[in-house]
Amino acid sequence: MWQGEGDCYPCFCRLSFCDSGLACVWNGLGLFVECGFISLVEDHIGMGWVLRDHDGFFVAAQAITTPGPILPREAEALAVREALSRLKNNHLDNIIVETDAVVLVRNLHKPSLSPFGLLMDDITVLLSAFQNVKLCHVRRDANVVAHLLVCYAFSHCTSVTWVDSGPLFISSVVLHDLSIN
């Protein structure tokens, strides 16, 4: 829905963009962010993010359920904002933010007073708090673990955080990703 492989847009000097549409390679932490919907009728959304080190190993993840409904682009922006806020609060830096929501990359510095525009303003402020950060658009198939976390949030209607050791339901995908790197 929001895919547009290879889109990249300049931002500010400390923020770099990847242009491949594939998972970015960088000697830092990779943050994969995904947001999804179970149903607008059920009035909640699920969000998920996973943080990996530069070798692709699991560092942390979160599956989040929050009240909805909200539009898909706002939900994607909310997921990125929540993930960045968590990383900032834990004083992490040297990060790649990867999302399959190209609308976020395209609208990063477009002023708007809409709910989406205000979320994008929040994201811009959070990104500026990091010393070294890259924002990348990736294909959906490069964001599978984050999508599994969204599914977990939907099915359990709860928010859960994992640190150092990930949940079993993502382990096969993480191992697969490690085997192809």
PLY file of the C-alpha trace (Angstrom):
ply
format ascii 1.0
element vertex 181
property float x
property float y
property float z
element edge 180
property int vertex1
property int vertex2
end_header
0.00 0.00 0.00
2.72 2.50 0.97
5.52 0.93 -1.00
7.57 2.82 -3.53
10.94 1.15 -3.67
14.00 3.30 -3.85
12.40 6.56 -2.73
14.65 8.83 -0.77
14.47 12.47 0.13
17.08 14.72 1.70
16.41 15.92 5.21
18.99 17.58 7.44
22.73 17.09 7.46
22.95 14.36 10.09
20.19 12.25 8.51
21.11 10.02 5.60
18.83 8.06 3.32
19.20 4.65 1.74
17.96 4.35 -1.80
18.02 0.62 -2.51
14.61 -0.51 -1.34
16.52 -3.32 0.39
17.64 -3.63 3.96
20.39 -1.07 4.55
23.89 -2.14 5.49
25.56 0.04 8.07
27.81 -0.39 11.07
25.19 0.60 13.60
21.84 -0.51 14.97
18.97 -1.33 12.63
15.46 -0.34 13.67
12.74 -2.02 11.63
9.33 -0.43 12.16
5.93 -1.69 11.03
2.36 -0.77 11.79
-0.81 -2.57 10.84
-4.49 -2.81 11.41
-6.66 -5.64 12.59
-9.85 -3.83 11.67
-11.26 -0.37 11.88
-14.38 -1.96 13.39
-12.44 -3.29 16.38
-11.01 0.16 17.09
-7.41 -0.73 17.71
-4.16 -0.91 15.81
-1.00 -2.89 16.30
2.53 -1.61 15.93
5.84 -3.38 16.10
9.52 -2.63 15.94
12.68 -4.65 16.26
16.18 -3.39 16.96
19.13 -5.39 15.66
22.86 -4.84 15.86
25.08 -4.34 12.79
25.43 -8.13 12.39
21.64 -8.60 12.39
21.41 -10.09 15.89
18.43 -9.30 18.09
18.79 -6.42 20.57
15.21 -5.48 21.49
11.65 -5.49 20.17
8.24 -4.22 21.05
4.71 -5.20 20.03
2.23 -2.45 20.84
-1.55 -2.25 20.79
-3.13 1.18 20.89
-6.68 2.47 20.47
-7.81 3.36 16.98
-9.10 3.75 14.44
-6.67 6.05 12.72
-5.64 6.30 9.09
-2.83 4.02 7.87
-0.31 6.82 7.31
-0.91 8.21 10.81
-0.51 4.72 12.26
2.80 4.22 10.45
4.02 7.61 11.70
2.87 6.79 15.23
4.82 3.52 15.14
8.03 5.28 14.07
7.53 8.01 16.66
7.03 5.46 19.45
10.10 3.45 18.44
12.33 6.53 18.15
11.10 7.82 21.49
12.00 4.52 23.14
15.51 4.56 21.62
16.07 8.18 22.62
14.98 7.47 26.19
17.52 4.63 26.31
20.29 6.89 24.93
20.91 4.77 21.83
22.48 6.27 18.72
24.07 5.25 15.42
20.75 3.94 14.11
19.14 3.03 10.80
15.36 3.41 10.79
13.85 1.14 8.17
10.19 1.29 7.23
8.12 0.03 4.35
5.99 3.20 4.59
7.45 5.38 1.85
4.90 8.08 2.75
6.96 8.78 5.88
10.14 9.40 3.92
8.37 11.54 1.33
6.64 13.75 3.88
9.34 14.18 6.49
9.74 17.92 6.03
6.43 18.94 4.50
4.69 21.27 6.95
1.10 20.40 7.75
-1.27 20.95 10.64
-3.05 17.66 9.98
-2.67 14.84 12.51
-0.21 13.20 10.11
1.78 16.43 9.71
2.02 16.89 13.47
3.27 13.31 13.88
5.85 13.97 11.16
6.96 17.08 13.07
7.41 14.91 16.17
9.48 12.42 14.15
11.69 15.22 12.79
12.35 16.50 16.31
13.16 12.99 17.55
15.49 12.31 14.61
17.37 15.53 15.33
18.10 14.26 18.85
20.34 11.50 17.47
23.94 12.15 16.46
23.95 9.63 13.62
20.76 8.29 12.05
19.65 7.03 8.65
16.06 6.81 7.46
15.46 4.13 4.84
12.51 2.92 2.87
12.65 -0.85 2.44
10.47 -3.38 0.70
7.92 -5.09 2.89
9.83 -8.40 2.66
12.78 -6.71 4.43
10.49 -5.87 7.35
9.05 -9.33 8.16
10.03 -9.48 11.85
8.37 -6.14 12.58
5.25 -7.36 10.77
5.19 -10.51 12.94
5.32 -8.28 16.01
2.29 -6.38 14.69
0.43 -9.67 14.28
1.35 -10.61 17.85
0.03 -7.28 19.15
-3.25 -7.83 17.26
-3.79 -11.38 18.42
-2.92 -10.74 22.07
-4.34 -7.19 22.36
-1.42 -6.23 24.55
1.89 -4.38 24.51
5.07 -6.34 25.22
8.77 -5.41 25.19
11.64 -7.89 24.80
15.28 -6.99 25.53
18.36 -9.15 24.79
16.29 -12.25 23.97
13.50 -12.16 21.42
10.25 -14.11 21.42
10.20 -17.57 19.86
7.73 -16.60 17.14
10.33 -14.36 15.42
13.36 -16.61 15.91
13.08 -18.50 12.61
12.87 -15.26 10.62
15.81 -13.73 12.49
17.86 -16.90 11.86
16.87 -16.85 8.19
17.94 -13.21 7.89
21.28 -14.04 9.52
21.87 -16.93 7.12
21.49 -14.72 4.02
23.75 -11.92 5.30
0 1
1 2
2 3
3 4
4 5
5 6
6 7
7 8
8 9
9 10
10 11
11 12
12 13
13 14
14 15
15 16
16 17
17 18
18 19
19 20
20 21
21 22
22 23
23 24
24 25
25 26
26 27
27 28
28 29
29 30
30 31
31 32
32 33
33 34
34 35
35 36
36 37
37 38
38 39
39 40
40 41
41 42
42 43
43 44
44 45
45 46
46 47
47 48
48 49
49 50
50 51
51 52
52 53
53 54
54 55
55 56
56 57
57 58
58 59
59 60
60 61
61 62
62 63
63 64
64 65
65 66
66 67
67 68
68 69
69 70
70 71
71 72
72 73
73 74
74 75
75 76
76 77
77 78
78 79
79 80
80 81
81 82
82 83
83 84
84 85
85 86
86 87
87 88
88 89
89 90
90 91
91 92
92 93
93 94
94 95
95 96
96 97
97 98
98 99
99 100
100 101
101 102
102 103
103 104
104 105
105 106
106 107
107 108
108 109
109 110
110 111
111 112
112 113
113 114
114 115
115 116
116 117
117 118
118 119
119 120
120 121
121 122
122 123
123 124
124 125
125 126
126 127
127 128
128 129
129 130
130 131
131 132
132 133
133 134
134 135
135 136
136 137
137 138
138 139
139 140
140 141
141 142
142 143
143 144
144 145
145 146
146 147
147 148
148 149
149 150
150 151
151 152
152 153
153 154
154 155
155 156
156 157
157 158
158 159
159 160
160 161
161 162
162 163
163 164
164 165
165 166
166 167
167 168
168 169
169 170
170 171
171 172
172 173
173 174
174 175
175 176
176 177
177 178
178 179
179 180
